[in-house]
């Protein structure tokens, strides 16, 4: 039992509502798990986030089912849980570094191996930008649908998506694939006038 937004006490769905939740689960579990994976970069974390999000949806199924877009509602739960998890991990790692003696607090040189893979680069941008980029460009949602899913303004979706793409491009520029492309492009450039081959 829990209190909904109006202050009335509700419980898990029963009867037809249960069938509705089960149909939603069957139809959307894999997509929600994939979304969670793109946000967390870890299969176990994605499973945990997806399970927790669906448990939340189950507890408030009447409200979720009554939403204009139930899938968007649950995607928002997934995005929030993934962002909370990421923030918690960042805090834990920061605390570990501070606790560990003899470690330098200087930023480490970026690992070029990590930027080769788009998935790894995606995990290096902040959670909200990552969610906007994934929803807009992986799932193909409109700016309005993304805004509704994340509970933010359309203008925020535009700016976060744009900045997220810029940060991804910056991270990927140092990748071996980008370097190879630059080398190939350099080989194809015409020689400057007066230059001998």
C-alpha positions as CSV (number, residue, x, y, z in Angstrom):
1,X,0.0,0.0,0.0
2,X,1.2,3.5,-0.7
3,X,-0.2,7.0,-1.0
4,X,-0.8,8.4,-4.5
5,X,-0.6,12.1,-5.5
6,X,-4.1,12.8,-4.3
7,X,-3.3,11.4,-0.8
8,X,-5.5,8.3,-1.2
9,X,-4.1,5.0,-0.3
10,X,-3.7,2.5,-3.2
11,X,-2.2,-0.9,-3.6
12,X,-0.9,-3.1,-6.4
13,X,-3.4,-3.7,-9.2
14,X,-5.9,-6.5,-9.1
15,X,-7.9,-8.4,-11.7
16,X,-8.1,-6.7,-15.0
17,X,-5.4,-4.2,-14.0
18,X,-3.1,-7.1,-13.3
19,X,-3.7,-8.4,-16.8
20,X,-3.0,-4.9,-18.2
21,X,0.3,-4.7,-16.3
22,X,1.3,-8.2,-17.5
23,X,0.5,-7.2,-21.1
24,X,2.6,-4.0,-20.7
25,X,5.4,-6.0,-19.2
26,X,5.4,-8.6,-22.0
27,X,5.2,-5.9,-24.7
28,X,7.9,-3.5,-23.3
29,X,10.3,-5.3,-20.9
30,X,13.0,-5.9,-23.5
31,X,12.9,-2.3,-24.8
32,X,13.0,-0.9,-21.3
33,X,16.0,-3.2,-20.4
34,X,17.8,-2.0,-23.6
35,X,17.1,1.6,-22.6
36,X,18.5,1.0,-19.1
37,X,21.5,-0.7,-20.6
38,X,22.2,2.3,-22.9
39,X,22.0,4.6,-19.8
40,X,24.1,2.4,-17.5
41,X,26.4,0.5,-19.8
42,X,26.2,-2.6,-17.6
43,X,23.9,-5.5,-18.1
44,X,23.5,-6.3,-14.4
45,X,22.8,-2.7,-13.6
46,X,20.3,-2.5,-16.5
47,X,18.5,-5.6,-15.1
48,X,18.3,-4.1,-11.7
49,X,17.1,-0.7,-12.9
50,X,14.5,-2.3,-15.2
51,X,13.2,-4.6,-12.4
52,X,13.0,-1.6,-10.0
53,X,11.2,0.6,-12.6
54,X,8.7,-2.1,-13.3
55,X,8.2,-2.7,-9.6
56,X,7.4,1.0,-9.2
57,X,5.1,0.8,-12.2
58,X,3.3,-2.2,-10.7
59,X,2.8,-0.4,-7.3
60,X,1.3,2.6,-9.1
61,X,-0.2,0.8,-12.1
62,X,-3.6,2.6,-11.9
63,X,-1.7,5.9,-12.3
64,X,0.7,4.5,-15.0
65,X,-2.1,3.0,-17.0
66,X,-4.1,6.2,-16.8
67,X,-1.2,8.3,-18.2
68,X,-1.4,9.5,-21.8
69,X,1.7,7.4,-22.6
70,X,2.3,4.7,-20.1
71,X,5.6,3.6,-21.9
72,X,6.9,7.2,-21.6
73,X,5.9,7.2,-17.9
74,X,7.9,4.1,-17.2
75,X,10.8,5.2,-19.4
76,X,11.0,8.3,-17.1
77,X,11.2,6.0,-14.1
78,X,14.0,4.1,-15.8
79,X,15.9,7.3,-16.7
80,X,15.6,8.6,-13.1
81,X,16.7,5.3,-11.5
82,X,19.7,5.1,-14.0
83,X,20.7,8.7,-13.2
84,X,20.4,8.0,-9.5
85,X,22.5,4.9,-9.8
86,X,25.2,6.7,-11.9
87,X,25.3,9.6,-9.4
88,X,25.7,7.1,-6.5
89,X,28.5,5.3,-8.3
90,X,30.3,8.5,-9.0
91,X,30.1,9.5,-5.4
92,X,31.3,6.1,-4.3
93,X,34.3,6.3,-6.7
94,X,35.1,9.8,-5.6
95,X,35.0,8.8,-2.0
96,X,37.2,5.8,-2.7
97,X,39.8,8.0,-4.5
98,X,39.8,10.4,-1.6
99,X,40.1,7.6,0.9
100,X,42.9,5.8,-0.9
101,X,46.2,7.1,0.3
102,X,48.9,8.2,-2.1
103,X,46.7,8.7,-5.1
104,X,46.9,11.8,-7.2
105,X,43.7,13.9,-7.5
106,X,44.8,15.0,-11.0
107,X,42.5,13.9,-13.8
108,X,43.7,10.9,-15.6
109,X,44.5,11.0,-19.3
110,X,41.5,9.8,-21.2
111,X,41.6,6.2,-22.2
112,X,41.5,6.1,-26.0
113,X,40.3,2.5,-25.8
114,X,37.1,3.8,-24.1
115,X,36.4,6.3,-26.7
116,X,36.5,3.8,-29.6
117,X,33.2,2.4,-28.6
118,X,30.2,4.7,-28.8
119,X,28.6,2.9,-25.9
120,X,31.6,3.8,-23.7
121,X,31.7,7.3,-24.9
122,X,28.0,7.6,-24.2
123,X,28.6,6.7,-20.6
124,X,31.0,9.5,-20.3
125,X,28.4,12.3,-20.8
126,X,26.1,13.4,-18.0
127,X,22.9,11.3,-17.4
128,X,20.4,13.8,-18.6
129,X,22.3,14.5,-21.9
130,X,22.7,10.8,-22.3
131,X,19.0,10.1,-21.8
132,X,18.1,12.9,-24.3
133,X,20.5,11.5,-26.9
134,X,19.4,7.9,-26.5
135,X,15.7,8.8,-26.7
136,X,16.1,11.1,-29.6
137,X,18.6,9.3,-31.7
138,X,18.4,5.6,-30.7
139,X,14.6,5.4,-30.1
140,X,13.8,8.1,-32.6
141,X,11.4,10.0,-30.3
142,X,10.5,13.6,-31.2
143,X,11.6,16.4,-29.0
144,X,8.1,16.6,-27.6
145,X,8.0,12.9,-26.8
146,X,11.4,13.0,-25.2
147,X,10.4,16.0,-23.1
148,X,7.2,14.2,-21.9
149,X,9.2,11.0,-21.2
150,X,11.8,12.8,-19.0
151,X,9.4,15.4,-17.6
152,X,11.5,18.4,-18.9
153,X,10.9,21.3,-21.3
154,X,11.2,20.9,-25.0
155,X,13.9,23.6,-25.0
156,X,15.9,21.6,-22.4
157,X,15.6,18.5,-24.7
158,X,17.0,20.6,-27.6
159,X,19.9,22.0,-25.6
160,X,20.8,18.7,-23.8
161,X,20.6,16.7,-27.1
162,X,22.8,19.2,-28.9
163,X,25.4,19.5,-26.2
164,X,25.3,15.7,-25.7
165,X,26.1,15.1,-29.4
166,X,28.9,17.7,-29.2
167,X,30.4,16.0,-26.2
168,X,30.1,12.6,-27.9
169,X,31.8,14.0,-31.0
170,X,34.6,15.4,-28.9
171,X,35.1,12.1,-27.1
172,X,35.0,10.1,-30.3
173,X,37.5,12.4,-32.1
174,X,40.4,10.8,-30.1
175,X,39.3,7.3,-31.0
176,X,41.5,5.0,-33.1
177,X,38.6,4.8,-35.7
178,X,38.6,8.6,-36.0
179,X,42.4,8.8,-36.3
180,X,42.4,6.2,-39.0
181,X,39.7,8.1,-40.9
182,X,41.8,11.3,-40.6
183,X,44.9,9.5,-41.9
184,X,42.9,8.1,-44.8
185,X,41.5,11.5,-45.6
186,X,45.0,13.0,-45.4
187,X,46.3,10.5,-47.9
188,X,43.6,11.4,-50.4
189,X,44.2,15.2,-50.2
190,X,45.8,16.6,-53.3
191,X,49.4,17.7,-53.0
192,X,50.0,21.4,-52.6
193,X,51.0,23.3,-55.8
194,X,54.6,23.0,-56.6
195,X,55.0,19.9,-54.4
196,X,56.7,16.9,-56.0
197,X,55.6,13.3,-55.3
